[in-house]
Amino acid sequence: MATKVVMEALSPTMEEGRLVEWKKREGDAVATGDVLADVETDKAVMELVARASGTLIKQLVTPGTTVPVAQVIGYIGQPGEQVDGEAPVAAGGGAATAPPGAAVPASRAAAGAGAPGAGTDAPSGAAATPPPASASAQAAVPASGLASLPAPASAPAGRVKASPLARRMAADRGIDIGQVAGTGPDGRVIARDLEQAAGAAAVPGRAPLARAAGAPYTDTPLTQIRKTIAKRLSQSIGPVPTFYLTTEVDMERVWESRAALVAGVDEHESPNVPKVSFNDIIIKAVATALRQHPECNAWWQGDSIRYWNEVHIGMAVAIDEGLITPVIRDADLKTLTEIATETRDLAARARQRKLKPEEYTGSTFSLSNLGMLDIEEFTAIINPPEAGIIAIGRIAEKAVVVDGDLVIRRRMRLTMSCDHRVIDGATGARFLKTLKGMLENPLALVW
């Protein structure tokens, strides 16, 4: 009897998933634990594995489709076995003749039509032969326009590395993603590359990309992570009674301390020791201050407040599809070097959508830093059930009065968003005062 392949809950908060790509074709042999497909969850792209051995006899969901958790998306059984009246798939990947009007998988339709890559071992749904989103999108880019797109740095062998959003944009615009140069990690094609490719086609001397007839705009379906962001933040800014506290910190001593730390690292003798960033120092300072102010290291639980004895700092990271918050666990107990190593690893894998659920859940307090983008000051939205988040602005030279003299000092603004159900004004102010003192006297971080 055939075994159902269902959309599994691959993260604690996942309610639905988008099937990005089948890794096994109909007719392929499957062993328990084999990767069947890549699935985009609310936070990352993860692998859906087989729970039985046999043959993948039916795919019920095409790449790009979003389905709820627990919905059947395929069947594993014996070659030739029929399921729910569907036509059987012969061993070796050859499908039996489908009844009139039966849907044909996109990968097999492309192969039958003599599309590029037909008859090869390329996985179903590979970017080399994306199905056009619509007739208008198919006509949107003439052959001359496609020929003018930048070529990849090296011709890909097999599947093109690309983010889910980039694949969807390419399909919507009728662009062969295999002809777009990727600038993401490991040459991955990202959304920005598609935008640049479209702009490049408009440069004089190049054939312009045609505008889709009668289409003044494009509606792009929400990614799973964007859906989660919208849902989570609407839960925060509306129901959560939020107030904001802003302070300005003198960063001269931190600046000097970091310069000394960086100068002390020999990249040739210690290639694996990362250079500590200002963000790493702020993470350490916030975690240390929270240890002294546990009333801010808390979750709102509806009928109770959970005060955490552990300090887990969420670090907002921007990715192509939105925002994700990897967690530095026990940040108050880690050295600056340990924090620097962990932040770089987590941020890199977050941008590649390779974080595990336990690496982006469970933070007790969060930070959001836009200082590197020259933002002076902003307010961040609390990530429930946490009770607070700090927004970090840029470090800028300012004229200030010190001991009666006008001097130039490096200053930075911090704005704390507080859930008033957990944190009162004076409580948040005391925490910020402690944090400010630690940053203005970095030796406090090693006491």
TAWOLIN-V596961 format. One line per field, one symbol per residue. phi: phi as a letter, one per 40 degrees, with the letter a starting at -180 (. if undefined). psi: psi as a letter, one per 40 degrees, with the letter a starting at -180 (. if undefined). burial: 1 if it has 9 or more other C-alpha atoms within 8 Angstrom, else 0. Layout:
# TAWOLIN-V596961
phi: ???
psi: ???
burial: ???
This chain:
# TAWOLIN-V596961
phi: .cccbbccccacbcbabbccaccbcdgccbbdgcccacbcccbacbccbcbabibccabcbcdgcbbcdgccbabbabdgccbfgcccbcdggccccccdgccbddcccccccgcdgcgccccdgcccbccccaccccccbcdccccccccccaccbgcccacdcccccccccgccccbbccbcdfgccbddcccccccccccdgbcccccdcgbcabccdcccccccdccccccccccccbbbbbbbbcbdccdcccdccccccccccbccccccccccccdcccccccccbccccabcbgbabccccbbbccbcbcbdciabbcbccfccccccccccccccccccccccfbccdccbbgcbabbbbbccbgccaabbcccdcdbaabcbcccbcbcbcbfgbcbcbcbabbbbcbcccbbcdccccccccccdccccbdcccbc
psi: hihhhihigeidehdiihhdhheiiheiihiheihdihhhaedihihhiheiibhgehhehihehhiiheiheaihaihehihfeihihiieehiihiiheiihidddddddefiheheaehiheiedghhididdddedhidddddeihiidihigbhhhiidddddddddefhheeehhheahfehhiddddddddddeeiheihihihhhegeihhhihiddddddddddddddcdhhhiihhihhheddddddddddddehhdddgdehihhiddddddddddddddegeeegiiheceihhhheihhhhhhhhidebhigihhifddeiiddddddddddddddddefeiideeeieieiiihhedeefhdiihihigieieiihhhaihihihihhfeihihihihhhhhhhheddhidddddddddddddddegeddee.
burial: 010111101110010111111111111101110011111111111111110111111110011110111001111111111010001111101010000000000100111000101100001111111101100011111100110111010000001101101111111111111111111000111110110011011110011010010000000000111111100110111001110110111111110011001100100000001011000111111111111011111111000010110011111110110111111101110101101111100110111011101011101111111110001111111111011111111110000000000000111111111111011100111011011101111100100
